[in-house]
Amino acid sequence: MKQLFLASLLGSTIALCTAAMAAGTDLKALEDAARKEGAVNSVGMPDAWANWKETWEDLASKYGLKHMDTDMSSAQEVAKFEAEKDNASADIGDVGAAFGPIATAKGVTQPYKPSTWDQVPAWAKDKDGHWALAYTGTIAFIINKQLVKEADMPKTWHDLEKGKYKVAIGDVGTAAQAANGVLAAAIAYKGDEKNLEPGLQLFTKLAQQKRLSLANPTIQTLEKGEVEVGVVWDFNGLSYREQIDPKRFEVLIPADGSVISGYTTIINKYAKNPNAAKLTREYIFSDAGQTNLARGNARPIRAEHLKLPADVQAKLLPNAQYKAAQPIKDAAAWEATSKKLPQMWQEQVIIEME
């Protein structure tokens, strides 16, 4: 269901403790309780996504936690927590940003604020600690430098209007990445979650110019040279570039606006191993856990507070590129608008390609 990719640790408790430790967090007691449970079972946190593999290995070697994951979508994770209740097989899950509040509203989560809580932006966490984004995704461009001349390389959404290349965004009707791409374009043209029209107008113009590609910007289409400029999450673009050929592609955040979303852990209210689940979240938000995520091309939520190893920092885009990117400000409005988007896309954009 998911796809994405530490250095040595200083010692079990030391690795968890940072300058931002929250008052009242007894990490030693939490570690002892987690060790007694001896296991943590996750959903939607497979080895290959966001480099969870190294985090599970660290939790096993440092705290003796055995681990098993069942990969599934965000909606399936929440449904599983709700359906199993006291017969819970999962302790913790990783879901898209929109599903953190949904899970909390359904009453299937329990709170835990890691010791680095104060370094998590307010927009990226539940005030009571039921959910908090550990890493983000921001809409970016991935550009095939073999097909697009450097002088023509787009740095902004406005640049797309005057290019000669084709732009691939994917299936807006089914892919969250593509839908967020339209929102990001709308933001660059002074639209918002309630008003996607400015973004739709840009893609309508591209369709009229016969420059809107119907290719889905995936690792396969990029490798085959079927995509000149693609609209993707930054972590996908960076991962694709790394896997295919770093010299062949440029990945950048459009400088006139973009949208930030991300993923949050949710701890099962009915977890059989609640302390192990809390220790897992603690570790994910520690410097070491955040570095693991960065190794997987995921942008850690505490990126501005981390001193990453040079080779890991090189996997990420510079912080300065994110200045014009903004988180979703009105989640309810975006949920409503995104449901209407497929029909608007079909009626305004796709019709221009026929």
Secondary structure, DSSP 8 states (H G I E B T S, - for coil): ---------S-HHHHH--TT--TT--HHHHHHHHHHH-EEEEES--TTSTTHHHHHHHHHHHH--EEEEE---HHHHHHHHHHHGGG---SEEEEETTHHHHHHHTT-B-----TTGGGS-GGGB-TTSS-EEEEEEEEEEEEETTTS-GGG--SSHHHHTT-SS-EE---TTT-HHHHHHHHHHHHHTT-BTTB-HHHHHHHHHHHHTT-EE-----HHHHHTT--SEEEEEHHHHHHHHHHH-TTTEEEE--TT-EEEEEEEEEEBTT-SSHHHHHHHHHHHTSHHHHHHHHHTT-EETTGGG----HHHHTTS--GGGGTTEEE-S-HHHHHHHHHHHHHHHHHHTGGGG-
